[in-house]
Amino acid sequence: MTRGAGKSKEEALIEMSEAGSPSGEENNGFHSNLDSGQDDAQVDKHQQSKDSVYFRDGVRRIDFVLSYAEDKDKDGDRKQERRKNFEANMQNAGLELELEDKSESEDGKTFFLKIHVPWEVLATYADVLKIKVPFKINDIPENTETPVSWLFTPLRLPDKVMHPEPDYFTSPFDKSKDDFFLIEDKETFFPPSTRNRIVYYILSRIPYSKEDKLNKDKRGIKRLLNNGTYTSAFPLHDCRYWTKSRAPNCESERFTLYRYWARFFRFYKEQPLNLIRKYYGEKIGIYFAWLGFYTEMLFYAAVVGLCCFIYGAATYDDVIWTKEICDENVGGQIIMCPLCDKKCGYWKLNSTCNSTWQSHLFDNTATVFFAIFMGIWVTLFLEFWKRRQARLEYEWDLVDFEEEQQRLQLRPEYETKCTSKRRNRVTQEMEPYFPVTSKCARLCLSGATVLFWISLIIASIIGVIAYRLAVFAALASIMKDSPTNKLEVVGSLITPQLATSVTASCINFVIIMILNFLYERVAIWITDMEVPKTHVEYENKLTVKMFLFQFVNYYSSCFYVAFFKGKFVGYPGKYSYMFNWTGLRNEECDPGGCLIELTTQLVIVMTGKQVWGNIQEALLPWVKNWWSSRNARSHPESLYSRWEQDYDLQNFSQFCLFYEYLEMVIQFGFITLFVASFPLAPLLALMNNILEIRVDSWKLTTQFRRPVAAKAHSIGAWEEILNMIAVFSVVTNAFIVAFTSDMIPRLVYLYAYHPGTELTMMGYINNSLSVFNISQIPDNNRPDPDENPAWFNSTLMNTCRYRDYRYPPGHEHEYSHTMQFWHILAAKMAFIIIMEHVVFVVKFFVAWLIPDVPSDVQARIKRERFLVQEYLHNYEVEKLKQQLNQMGSGDQCICPEIAATVKHEVLSECLT
């Protein structure tokens, strides 16, 4: 069917629903349904179990449920009028209704309106929406043999769970060719997920006003939910999650999903993706397929990262520069310059022994290898996901699914808010149109709002930096004599730098969560204000806004520590200040480097987000559901109706899946953008995702109402975002190794500045620290007398050391950068260029080498298209023969030219 034809059929259906009932017979049936619901309210409740997904007749399935409560306020009459018009228009559209009186409900206030879609309506809208349905069992042999498959037997699920239905050849449904498809039972031909999708499509476009042709704004169930006319709208779960349904015709797929998928102790099992897709729809199915594949790929990154961490721990005793720092005769004799003005005294280098050891766990030779490995890993992940996605597209009949099908489905909000119309150049039909001037004004306001909130993030980061500077000075004064002076528990491990870093990271995390909470609502508001045309466009706009904000919000503090802290400090006598009027000196990195602080920041923000996310996702819905159903749990199962059980669950909104993707993509950024500073990040992500899959499946199966099924052939705009992060991660990791890590200065010293003829790192610490004359320190930088430690003697100690490469006092270029500084800078830039080019070349080569669609899938797609065309051709030919035989038997004088014309027209239609 052409695009224009599909559109006109849809409009005809809507116009039919607006025009009124096609026959008085239908209208009487509608009212009799509602009246019977009120009469049956007087029947003994124990005669029939209400834990059912069928109407009272036990035959017609409940495809959707609407709930409402009578209001006694001034808007009550208006809401009742809306419901009356909306329900009448639902009946006009062909839907069958049955009402449960409020006396039947637990609270005695809530009405439940049950909706059933008869075959004629299903068939019509399946034709409009081009829903693919089976017409023949797939007879293409499938090669599923894999080497050593027996090793994976413990991970497998039963075949009936993994493949709940046979594999069919499918074709878009055509109502005029219903005998072509495998229709054994019209009531079960369309699965419940397809039925509820069709119902929601109808409800989204049905008006609730008699004067709808004059007021296009009064249309759709979403507006009725927003204005309180109805309190909820949802399809039903097919049973309780912990037991099968007693109805023989009910599939009890929810119970199967809970038993084999939604339990934590099933974490090592594969996911029943086909059953997930059948029950929840392709959009949710593709999310869990992506999350499962991402978790599988994380396993390899986690193993390599763990090996790098073990290498760092195992080689600690062999590292010369850490021994020099901890040695009392080397690090204990080096007096360091104060780290802040007035409140910080002189200190010995060996006081950073513990932080130097911690830094070596992550800042070692394996760091470079792991950074390069992750650059290649992320490419392999994205390329292999494309192949996995292509296979799912074939298996789930999404090969010919295009976004154009979604673009045909305009958002009801767009249709109601667009007062202008213009002719579509493709379909040549009039369609709603939003003026360019209005669109530009809304986009400008939206962009300004996003920039304002990003500015708030930057302001909060500046505030946290100011906190770091102020608190560090206070902690340095408190802990000047001994780190265990006032902190007895693990005091030997705590330094002013570590304490400041940890507390600042925690404060930053709290600010991040608060800003997220506020911005989520702002992002939805400004996206609604832009009035996107289609659901796909709406999701893409919201995705870009949310990710841009989250990117700055979550990663800005890490970027500060990685690329700014300790880089613009100056030197004693000429320090740089954050703002001159604040008197707060820019932060320095201790001799252990800033990498350990970046690691601390990353661990706190990443782990805190994951822990808080899991608590928010699992615990809050459970508590809310427990509270809302506390009274109903005391009743017998037969009286606690299926619709009330689902009504007491949490609503699965259109943004729930969006937030799940956003959470995982932010995590993906943490393990790729900054992984050179923390090789254990993939391991933490792996453990979180193993839990995440089961938490998501548990809450979706047990704590949320059944979502309306939706189709999707990919993860959408998130795929482009992942690609962007993958490219950006190569750059960030190259800069982390070059500028945040001490890898390059060590290599330059080893190969160019080591003493003697043999390669050695002895003397590196002394070489990396410059000398400053204490007498030249200005008064405003000099520590107060009572801040200096007891061992400091100003008469004997006249120089201090600081982290930089500058000439000593008395040199002709006193305190200017040495040639070694420029050599190191050149080596850092050369490393960045070489690493980026090597990784990018390998990335693009791997991407080119691995085809996006597996060859066997390509062959099966071509084979299936050929067979489908052949079966359709044979069907049309057989139908033609029957028509010709009927024409011949009815009139022996049929003209041969007419028969030939009919045959030519039918065959031409088949071939096209």
N, C-alpha and C positions, 0 to 999 in steps of 0.2 A: 504494500500500500504506500502511496506517495505521502509526503509530509502534509501537503495541503488537504488531502482526503482525510487523513487522520484527524486533523484539526477541526474540519467541518463536522465530522461525526461527533466529536466531543461537544462542540457547541450545540449541535442538535439535541444531544442528551440533556444538556443543562437547560436549554430553552424549553424542552418538554417538561422538566421539573418545575420551571417557573410558570408555565402556562396553566397549570392545574391538573387535576386528575384526569387521565384519559377516559375513564369510565366511572360511573357512579358505583359500579360493583366493587372496584378496588377501594374506593373511599369507605364504603361500608365495612369492608374487611378490615381496614385500618382501625376504625373506631371499635369494631368488635374485639380486636386484639386488646386494646387498652381497657375496654370495659371488662373483658374477661379477667384481666389481671387484677382488677379491683374486686370482682366477685370472688375470685379464687382466694383472696386474702382471708375470707371467712372460713375456708376449708381447713381441716385439721392439718397442722404442719407435719405431723408424723406420717402422713399417708405417702409422701414422696420425698426422697433425699434431694436436697438442694445443692449438694456438692456435685454438680453436673454442668456440662458445657452445652446442653441442649435446652430448647424451649420445653414447655410443659408437655407437649405432645411426644417428646422423646425422639423426634425425627429431625426437626430443623435445628441446625447447629447455630450456637450463638457466635457470631463473627465479631461483634463489637458491643461495648457497653458504655452508656452515658449515665452519669449520676447527677442528681440535683437535689436541693432542699428548698422547701417553700420558705420564702422570706415574708416577714410581716411588716417590713419597712415600706417606705414610699416607692422603692424600686421594685417591689414584689410583683405588682400588677404588670409592669412593663416587661419584667423577665418572663412572666407567665405567657404574655402575648408573643414574645419572641419564640419561646419553646413551642407554642401552639402552631405558629407559622412554620417553624423549622421542621417539626415532626410531620406536618402535613406535606411539606415539600419533599421530605424523605420518602414518604409513601408515594408521592407522585413520581419520584425517580425510580420506584420499583422495590424499595426496601421494605421488609416485613418487620414489624415492631411488636414487642411484648413488654408490658410494664409490670414491675414489682412494686406494690404499694409500700408506703413508708412504714406501715404497721408490721411488715415482714422484715424490716431491717433491724439491726442490732440497736441502733440509737433511737429508733422510732421517728426519725426525721428525714432520712434519705430515701429518695426514689431511685430506682435503677431501671433504665430503659434498655432492653436487650434488642439487638439488631441482627437480622438474618438476611443474607443476600441470596435470592433465588437464582436458579440456573440462567434464566434469560438475561438478567442484569450482569451476572458474572461473565457470560459469554460475550456480551456486547462490549463491556469495558476491557476484557482481555484482548479483544480485537483492536480497540482503540489504543491500548498501551503496548501492543505488539508483544505480549507475553509469550515466551517460548514454552511449548508443551510437547510431550512425547508422541511420536506416531509409529515408532518401531524400535524394538530392542537393538542396541548396538551390537553388531556381530563382528566388529573388527577385533581380531585377537590382540590381547594386551600382554606385552612382555614385562612381567613384574619380577622376574628372577633376579636376585642380587647376590653377589658373592657373600659367603659366610652369613647369610641372613639369620641363621639359627642363633647367632650371638645377640640379636636384637629381640628375640622372642619375649624376654621378660618385659620389654617396653611396649609390646603390642597390646591392642585391645581386641575383643572379639570382632569377627568380620561383620556380624550383623549390626554392630555399633558403628564401625568405621564406614560401612557401605549400607545405609538403611534402606536403599532402594536400588533396583537395577540401573545400569547405564543405558540411556535411550538415545536414539536420534531424535532431535527436536526441531521444531519449525515454529515461526510465529503463528499464533492462533488466528484462524479465520473462521468466523461464525458460519459462513456459507458452506464450509467444507468440514463440518463437524464429524462426518462419517470417515474422514481421512485419519483422524487422530484416535489414539488408543483410549477411548472413553468406555470404561466398563461400568462405572457408577458415577453419575453426574454430581452426586453429593460429595464424593471424595476425589474427583478428578483434579480439582485445584486444591493444593495443600492449604492448611490454615494460614500460613504466612502470606501466601498470595491473596487469599480471601481478605485478610485484614488490610493488606496494602490497597486493594481495590476499594474497600469500604472507606478508608481514610481519604483516598483520592476523591471519592464522591462527596463525603462530608465537608471537605475543604472548599467545595465549590457550590454547595447548596445555599440558597439565600434564606434569610430568616425574616423577610419583610414582604408583605403583599405588593408594596410599591417598589419592588427590587429593580425594575427596569428604569426607575427614576433615581434610585439611590443605590449605586453599585458598591457603596461602602459597607452595606449590611449583608455580608456574605461569609460563610465558612465557620467551621467549628472552632477554629483558633480564636476568633474574635469573641465567640460566645463563652469560651473558657476565660478569656481575659476580662470580660465584663461581668463575670460571675453568674451568667445564666445557667451554665452547667459547671459542676465542680470538678469533674474529671471525664476523660474519654480514653478508653483503652481496650485492646483485645484481651481475651482471657488466656491464662495458662491452661494447659489441658488436664492437669491433675495437681494434687499436692506433691511437693518435691520429694517427700520421704516415702511415699507409697503410690502404687499404681491406681489408676482410676477403676472403679467398678463397672463402668460402662463398657460393654464388649467392643463397641466401634471406636473407642477413644485410644489414641496412639500411646499415651503416657510417655511422650518423649522427654518431658521435663524430668520425670523420675529417672529415666535412662541417663540424661545429661548429669544429673546430680550424682548418680551412683558411680559413673565411670569418669567424670570430668571435674566436677565442682567440689572435690574434696582435696584437702592438702596432702593427704597420704597417697594421693595419686600423682604426686609431682613428677615422678620418674616415667609416667606413662605418656604416650603420644596423645594428641588431641583429636577428638572425633569431629574433624572439620566439616565433613559432609552433613553430619547430623546438626551441627551448629548452624550451618547455612540453611538447612531445611527448616529448622525451628525458628531462627531469628532473622533469616535473610542474608543476602550476600554481603551487605555493608558491614555487619558485625562479624560475619565469617571471615572476611578479608582482614579485619583488624587482628583477630586472634591468630590467623595464619601468619601475618607479618610479625606479631609479637613472639610467636613460637619460633619462627625462623631466626629472628634477631637474637633470641636467647640461645639457640643452638650455636650460632656464629660467635657469640660472646664466650662460649666455652674455650675456643681455641685462643682467643686473645687473653683470657684469664690464665690459661696454662702458661703462656709465654711470659705474661707479666709477673706471675708468681715465681717463675724461674729467675727472672731479672732481680726480683726482690731477694730471693735466696742467695743469688750471687753476691749482692751487696752485703748481706749479713755474713756470708762465708769469707769474704775477702777483707773484712774490717781490719784484722790483725796484720795484714800485709800492706796497709796504706801508710806511707811514711808521713804525709803531712798531718794526719790525725794524731799520730804518735808524737809529732813535734808539738802540736797544740797542747796535748795532755801532759807532756813531759814537764816536770817541775823545773828542770834546768834549761828548758827552751821557752815553752809557753808561760811558765811561771815567772820568767825573768823579763818578759815583754810587757811594758806598761802602756796601756791603750788610752787615747785621748777621751775626754768625756763625750757621752752620746747625746747630751742635751745641755742647755744653758742653766747655770746656777745650781739646779737640784741634782745634777749627775756628777759624780766624782770620778777620779781615775780608777781604772780596773785592770786586772791581769788577764791576759789572753787565755790562760788555762781554765778560767771560769766558764768558758763556752765549750768545754770538753764534751759534755753530754749532747748538746745541740749539734756539734760537729759529727759525732757518731751517728745521731739520728739522720743528719743530712746525707751521710755517705750511703745509707740504705737506699736512697733514691737517686743520688747524684754520683753515678759511677759510670764506668765504660759501657755497661749494658744499657744505659739510658739512651744513648745514640742509636743503638741497634733497635731498641723497642720503639723509638719514635719513627724510625724508617719502616719497621714492621707494621705499625698501626696505620701508616699512610697507605700501605699496600692492602692491609686487612680491610679497611673501609671500602676500598674499591671492589675487592672480592665480594664483600657483603652486598653492596648495591647491585653488582652485576648478577650474582647468583640469585638475588631476590627477584630481579627482572625475569629470570628464567622460571623461578618458582611461581611468580605471578602469572606468567604466560601459560603455565600448565594448569593453574587454577581457572584461568579464563576459559580454557578448553573444557575442563571437567565440569565447570558450572555453567556452561552455555552462555558465556559472556563475550565470545570472540567477536560477534557482530554488534555487541552492545556499544553504542557510541554516546558521547555526551549530548549529541543532537537529540536523542530521545528524552534526555532530561531537559534540554532547552525548550522542547515542545511544552513542557509542564511549567508554565509561568507561576511564580509565587502569587498566591491570592492577594497578598498585601500590595504587590506591584500592580495587579489588575485593578484593585480598588482605588489606589492613590493616583493612578495615571488618568487624567481627564482628557488627554489628547490621544488621537489615533492617527496612524499613517499606514500606507500600504507596504507590506513586506515584499522586497524585491524578488525573493525566492518563491514564496507561496502565492504572491499576488493577492493576499488577503489583508484586510484591515486588522491591525494589532495595536495594543496599548503602546504609547510612546511617551517618554519622559523628556521634556525640553532640555536642550544642552545648557542653557543659562542656569536653570535650576540645579541641574546635575553638577555643574562646575562649582556653584556656590556651596553645595552640600559637601563636595569633596574638599574644598578649601577649609571649611569649618572642621571637617574630620581630620585633615592633616594637621591643622593647628592644635587640635585637642591632643593628638598623639605626641606631637613635639612638646607640648606643655607637660605631659606626664613623664616623658623621657627626661625633661629638665628637672623634674622632681627627683628622679632617681639619681641624677648627677649631683644634685644638691645634698641628697642623703649620704652619698658616698663621701662628699667633702666633709660632711658632719662627722662621719665615722673616722676619717683621717685625722680630723682635729681631736677627736676622742683619743685616738692612738697616741698622738703627740703629747697630749696633756697627761694621760694616765701613765704613759711610760715614765715621764719625769717623776710622778708621784711614787710609782712602784720602785723605781731605781733608788729613790731616797729611803724608802722603807726597807729595802732588801740590800742596802749597801754593804753591811758588815758580813752577812752570810745568808745564803739562800734559805737556810733552815732556821734562821733566827726567830721568825714569827710563823713560819709554815712548817709544822712538824711532819705532816703526812706528805710523802713523796716530795719533800722540800728540795732534796738534792737535784731533782729533775727540773725544777721550775726556776726559770730566770725571768727578769723583767720583760725581755723580748717575747718569751713564750706566753707569759701571763697576759700581756697586752694583746698579742695576736689572737689568743683563744677567746678572750672576752669581746674583742672587737668583732671577731667572726660571728659570735653568737648574737650580738646586737644587730649586726648586718643581716643575719638570717631572719630575725624577727621583723626588721624593717621590710625585707623582701616579701615576707608572707602578708604583711599589712597592705603594702602597695598592690600586691597581686589581688587581694580580696577586693580592693576598691576599683582597680582598673578593669577587672573582668566585667563589671556592670557597665562601666563607661564604654568599653569596647563594643558590647552588645548594643548599647544605646546609639552610638554613632554609626554602627553598621546598619541598624534599622533605619536611621535617619537618611542614609544614602539610598534606600529603597532599591536594593539589587533586583535584577530582573528574574533570575532563576535561582533555584536552591543551590546549584553548583556555584554560581557566582557569589551567592551569599556566604557560603562556607569558605570560599577562597579569600574573600575580602576579610572575613573575621580571622581566618588563619594567619594572614599576613600581619594584621594589626596585633594580634595576641603574641605571635612569635617575636615580632620586632621588639615589643615591650619586654617580654620575658627574657629575650636575649640580653638586652641591656641590664635588666634588673638582676638576673642571676650571675652574669659573667663579668659585670663591670668591676666588682671588687677583686676578682681573680686577675683581671687585666691590670689593675692598679699594682697589685703585689708583684706580678710577673714582669711588667715592663716599665714601671715608673718608680716604685719604691727603691731608694738607694741609688738612683741614677742621676739625681740632680741635687746632691748634698752640698757640694763645694768642699772646702777643707778648713782646718782650724784657722781662725782669724778672718776667714771669708766664707762663712756658711751661707747657704741659701735658705730662705724662709718661705713658708706657705703663703702667708700674707705678712708684710712687714709690721703692720699694726698689731698682729696677734702675738708676736714674739715667740711663735712656735716654729722650731727648726724642722726642716724636712727630715724624714726618717732615714736612718742608715740601715744597711744590712750588716749583721755581725760577720766575723771572719768565716763562719760556717756557710754564709751565703743566704740569699733570700728564697732559695728553692724550698727549704723546710717550712717557711712561712706560707708559701703558695700551697704546699701540700696540706698544711693545717687548715687553710681557708677552704680548699677543695673538699677535704674530708668532712668538715663541719656542715658546709652548705649542701653538699650532695647527699650525705647520710641523713642530715636533718630533714631535708625535703622528702626523701624516700620514706623515712619512718613516719613523719607527719602525714604524708599522703596515704599510706596504708591505714593509719588510724582513722583518718577522715573518711576513707572509702569503705572500710569494713565496720568499724565500731559505731559510727554515728547512724547509718541506716538501720543497723540491728537494734540500737537503743530506741530509735523512733518507732520502728515496727513493733517492738515489744510493748511499748507504751500504748500505741494506738489499738492493739488487738488484745489488751489485757483482759477485758470483759468477755470477749467472744470466745476465748480459749476454754472457758468453763462450760460451754454448751456442747451438746453432742455433735458429731461430725455432720449428721444429716441435716441439722438446722443451721450450720455455718456455711452459708451458700458460697459457691465458687466465685461469684462476682464480688461478694463482700470480703472474702479472703484476699482477692487481688486489690480491692479498693483500699484495704488496710496497708498495702505495701507502698514503697516509695515510687514516685513517678520517674520513669526513664525519659528525661527530657532530650530535646534535639542536640543539646550541648554535651551530654554525658560522654559520648564517644569522642567528641572533639577534645575534651579535657584529658581523656586517656592517651590519645595521640600526642598531645602537647607535653604531657608528663614524660613520655618515653623519648620524645625528640630532644627535650631539655637534657635528659640523662645522656642521650647519645652525644650531645655537645660536650658534656663534662668528660666523657671517656675518650673523646677524640681531640678536642681543642687543647686540653691541658694534661694529656696522659703522660707526657714526658716527665712531668713532675711527680706523678704518682702511679707507678705501674700496677698497683693493686686496684685501681679504679675499675677495670673490667671485671675483676673478681667480685667486688662489692655489687656492681650492676648485675652480674649473673645471679648472685644469691637473691637480690631484690626481685629480679624478674621471674625466677622460679616461684617465689611467693606471690608476685603480682599476677601471674596467670591464674593461679588458684583463687586468689582474692577476688579478681575480676569475675571469674566464672562463678564463684560462690555467691557473690552479691547479685549478679545478673540472674542467676537461677533461683535464688531463695529470697532476696530482699527487695527486688524491684518488680514492678508490673511488667508484663510482656510488652516489649517495644513494638511499634509498628514496623513491619519488615520494609527494607529499602534495598535497592540494587546499587552496586558499585563494582567496577571492574579493576580498580586500583586503589591505592591509598591517597590518591588525589594530589593536592598541592604539597603534601608532606614529602613526596618523593623529590620534588625540586629543592625543598628546604634541606633535605638530607644531603643531596648532591652539593649544595652550597657549603654546608658545614664541612663536608669531606674535603673540598678544595681549600677552604679557609684553615682547616686543621693542619695541613702541611706547613703553611706559613707560620702559624702560631707555635707549633712544636719546634720548627727550625729556630725561631727567635728565642724560645725558652732555653734550648740547648746552648745557643750562642751567648745570650745576654743574661739569663737568670741563673743558669748553671755555671760552675767554675771549670767546666770541661776544657774550653778553649784556652784560657790562661795557663792551665796546667800543661797542656800539650805544647804551647809556645815555650814555656819554661823548659820542658823536657828536651825539646829538640833544638832550642836556640840559646838558652841562657843558663843551662845547668853547669855546675862547676866541674872541672876536670875533663877527662877524655871519655869517660863512660857515661851512658845515659842513666841519670838518677834524679829522683825528686827531692833529695836531701837539700835543705836550705830554701825550699819553695816558700814556706810561711814567711821567713825573714825577707825574702825577695818581694813578696806581694804586699808588704806593709811599708808605707812611707814614714819619714821621720819629721817631727815638728818640734821647734824650740818652745818650751813651756812659757818662757818669759815673753814670747811674742803673742801669746793668747790675749785678746782684748778683755777688759774688765767685765763687759756684759756677757762674755762667753765663759769666763773663768768660774769654776765651781765655788760655792760658798765654803768657808773654812770648815764648818762642821759637817760638810757632806763628804769630805775625803775620808777614805778608810784609814784605819790606825796604822797600817804598814807604810803609808805614803809619807816620805820625807822630802819636802820641797828643796832642801839645801843639797841633798845628794842626787835627787832625780830631776834633771833639767830638760829631758826630752820625753815625748810620748809618741806613740805610733798610731797611724790611722790607715784605713783600707783605701789605697789608691796607688798609682804609679807616678810619683812626682819627685823632683830633685830635692835633696836635703838642704837644710839651712847652711848658708855659706857658699853654696854653689853659685856660679855666675847666672844660671837660670833658676834661681831659688823658687821652689814651689810650683814651677810650671811642669807640664807633663813630660815624662821621659820618652825616649824613642821606643822603649818596650811597650808603652801604652799604645802607640800608633801601630806597632806590629800586631799587638793583640786585637786591636780594632779591625785592622785589615784581615786578620785571620778569621774573625767573627763574620765579617761580610762575605768573605770567600766561602766559608762553611755554609752560610745561609743559601747562597746562590747554587753551590754544588748540590746540597741536600735537596733543595726544591726541585732542581732540574732532574736529578736522578729519580726522585719519587714520582714526579709528574710524568716523566717518560715511561716509567714502569706502569703507572696507573693507566695512562692512555693506551699503552701496548696491551695490558690485560683487558681493558674495556673493549679494544678492537678484536682481541683474540677470542673472547667469549661471546657468542651470539646471544642476543636477548631472548630468542625463542629457540628451545631445543629442537634439533632436527626431527626427532620422532614425533614431536607435537605438530610441527609444520606438516609432516607427511599425513598425520591423522586428520588434521583440519582439512587438507585438500581432499583426502579420501572421503571424509564425511560430507563435504560440500558436493562432491560428485554423486555420492549415493543419494543424498537428499534430492538433488535435482532429478536423478533418475527415477526415484520413487514418485516424486511429484508428476513427472512426465507420464509415468505409467498410470497413475491415478487419473489424470486428465484424459488420457486416451480411453481408459475404461469407462469413464463418465460420458465421454463423447459417443462411444459405441452404444451405451444404454440410451442416450438421447436420440441417436439415429434410429435405433430399433423401435423406440416408442413412436417416433415420427412416422417410421415406415409402416408400423402396424396400425396406426391410427388413420393413415391416409395413403392408400396404395399409389396415388398419383403424385407423390411428392416430387418436386422438381429436383433433379440431380445438382443443378447449380446452387440451389439453396443449401443442400446438404454439404456441398463442398465449401461454401462460404462459412457455414457454422464451424465445420472442422478446422478450417484455416484460422478462424478467429481464436478458437480454444487453444490450438497448438501454439499460436503466436504468443498468447498470454502466458502459457506454460513456459515457453522458452525464455521470455523476458524475465 
